[in-house]
Amino acid sequence: MKKVYYLKTCSTCQRILKDLNLPPEFNLQDIKTDEITVKQLDEMKQLAGSYEALFSKRSKLYKEMDLKNQALEERDYKHYILDHYTFLSRPVIIADDHIFIGNSKRVVEQAKQFIHQN
């Protein structure tokens, strides 16, 4: 599978996509207009190891809902990601059986190297 979950309205996601220069076989999914399914999230979790790894603690809602002061479990992370797209750490890049989560320079560079060496 070659897929990117991102937000079309996010300038960071747009910059990263431009920088990655993805081959045409990559499928892009704007998670705001095309919501993540349970199956898709479960596939991401298989590659990432946990729902928490996919969860964005920088989300505005995370702060507004005061989630940092709650003891969240895996099922909670899954619920929140499925409930509102902003809880997914973006972008999520899946290339074959590798997953790259988030927008840190290190993650983006790893994704770029992996995509263009294969």
N, C-alpha and C positions, 0 to 999 in steps of 0.2 A: 504494500500500500504506500502511496505517496500522496500525502495530504497535509494541508495547513489549515488550522482553525485560527481565525483571526477576527478582528473587528475592522470593517471597512472605514468606520469613522475615526479610527485611532491613528493619529499621525505617526506614532512610534511603530505600529504594525506596518503601515504603508512604507516607512523608511526601510524597515528590515526586509520586507518583501522585495523592494527595489534593489537593496544591497545583495540579497541572496541570488538574484538573477536566476530564478527557478526554471528548470526545463519544463516544456509544455505538458509532460505527463503528470505534473502535480495538480491535484484537485484542491481548489480554494473554497473554504466554507466560511461565510460571514456568519458568526454565531448569533448576531442580533436578529437577522432576518431569517436564518435557517437554523433553528435551535438544535442544540446537541441532544441526541437521543440517548437513552439508557445504554443501548448496545455500543454506541460510539464512546461513551464515557467509560464503560467497562473495558473496551479495547485499549483506550488510553491508559487506564489503571494497570492493565496487564503489563504494558511496556514500562510504565513509570514506577510500578511497585506499590503505589498507594494513591488514594484520592487526595491526601494531604499534599503530596508532591505537585498536584495539579491545581491546588487552591491558591488564590491570590490573597495574601494578607495585606496587600496595599490597596485593596478595593475600598471605595468610598463607603459602601454598605457595611463592610467589615467594621469600620470605625463607628458608623452610625448605629449599628446594632449591638455595639460593645461586645463583639464576639471574642476579643482577645482576653476578656475576663471570664470566659466560659470554658469548661473542659470539653472540647470538641473531640468526637471520635470519628472513625472512618465513615460511618453511616451519615454523620452530620455533614462532613465535607462533601460527600456525594449528593446529599439532599440540597445543600446550598448551591452547588455548581449547577445542578439540574433546575433549580428554582430560578436562578438569575444569572445570566451570562457573564456579568462582571466578576463573578467569583472564580472564573477560569483564568489562570495565569496565562497571559497571551504574549506572543503567539505560541501555539503548540504545533510543532513541525514533526511529522511522522515520515520517515524515509525507510522503507522496507521494515525491518524489525528494530529500528532505532527511533527514539523519541527525544526531542529537544524542547524544553519547556521554558518559556519566559523570554525576556528581552535583554538579559545581561550580555555584555560584549563577549564574554567567554563562551556562553551558550550559542550565540549567533555565529561566532567564528567557528565553533565545532560543527555546527549544522552546515555552514557554508563549505567547509573542508570535506565533510562526509558526502554531501550532495554532489560536489564536483569531482570527487575522486572515483565515484561509482557510475 
